[in-house]
């Protein structure tokens, strides 16, 4: 029966995900069709039924399966967590593509080099240091002229720094992959403390297959690591069955909370919730608060160095970032996205009710509500993937989904509990994976690969003193090539014309790198700048469904003279 169940689960997952294809050590592995697994499951199920019926053991086998689930729940939850990490590794982009990924990886690179600032050598030539003309996405002018500071909080880059030093961007991306497994494991374990092993398994499956979790676990971004940190904090504060916490667990919880605060400083005040839950003893409060206070001091010092004030972040001041006027639009968007992508989370409300007056349950619910509240007043975005901001709350929602399923299945006959539990888990996973697939969560590697290919190719052909005009991929191009950047969105037509003239006068080659959607905007904005007209063929084009093109300014004169300027298409 166990074999039949496992094969049925594999068949369902292959059906909703479309299968997989990966290359390991040069060997391509793939599984596309669900039918072989489904057929094998039917054969195994039929074999079990025939044998069990002969011995009148159908009911006892099913009851034994329920007992086995609860007895082996920790091991099964760990397996789900490892599988979640494996999916993140196999589907991972390992790419510094776009603003966020390049911002985190380039900041990790900065820390790995032992520096706090990037020295901007181009601003003195083209001007515009204060306007950010030469700062790529993910960076901004520092409080000291001629230097640039990272925009993003330091938590994730600090975690990535040593791996980046050892193995570059690929090693750094493993921080997110490991975080995915930790987040799933911690979520499952917290649910176990509330409602037993079945709750833990369902909670782990729910989080692991939530579309936005899958979407973010394959990219070098902070959403999954901060979720792992918060859930680890809660796990370390939960008392085991003995009612006695392990020595040092409160301090470790404080360390996890400190990491979460460094990754997402805007959620740092929420440390008060686990602090209150940690207990009334002064010793516990101090053990928890010490690492959190140290992290706060480090953050304030870095913000003072980078932005000139300990109270200013890379995004601006709190007054610039948060306003009650955003709450109406954000409530609408977040609710729409949640219902469209993860409707099972609504079951968490039932789970909270079934948990009754559990102190842990209400502490978790309070924390989740405050996470949501923090982002209701934050800036308004209109893409579903910004549901990622709420991932710590969704992890807690997954806990209560597990509680709901476990409590409700506990009220049905013992002979049906295992069947209902497995069916619920498979249904939750199938719906989540199907939605994630529809939202391109499993295609990001293919989409982002072009940036790695283009960046590495340009690094090999560009002069060391070249300047790159870019926008969306400005951070990516500096990360992969190390060349100076002119950011076109920060430039007026006069700024760009002056900057290109200054670069040319200095004898430095200039290039333009644009994603396909930027080309029309770029041409319109700089219609009066001949050097930015893009009226000659690009030197390189990378990507298929998503394209990024590169123009070399020196090719324009050659093209106008009638010379051949071929375009190289990167695979």
Secondary structure, 3 states (H helix, E strand, C coil): CHHHHHHHHHHHHHHHHCCEEEEECCEEEEECCCHHHHHHHHHHHHHHHHHHHHCCCHHHHHHHHHHHHHHCHHHHHHHHHHHHHHHHHHHCCCCCCHHHHHHHHHHHHHHHCCCCCEECCCHHHHCCCCCCCCCCCCEEECCCCCEEEECCCHHHHHHHHHHHHHHHHHHHHHHHHHHHHHHHHHHHHHHHHHHCHHHHHHHHHHHHCCHHHHHHHCCCCHHHHHHHHHHHHHHHHCCCCCCCCCCCHHHHHHHHHHHHHHHCHHHHHHHHHHHHHCCCCHHHHHHHHHHHHHHHHHHHHHHHHHHCCCCCECCECHHHHCCHHHHHHHHHHHHHHHHHHCHHHHHHHHHHHHCCCCHHHHHHHHHHHHHHHHHHCCCCCCCHHHHHHHHHHHHHHHHHHHHHHHHHHCCCCHHHHHHHHHHHHHHHHHHHHHHHHHCCCCCHHHHHHHHHHHHHHHHHHCCCCCEEEECCCHHHHHHHHCCEEEEHHHCCHHHHHHHHHHHHHCCCCEEEEEEHHHHHHHHHHCCCCHHHCCCCCCCEEECCCCCEEEEEHHHHHHHHCCCCCCCEEEC
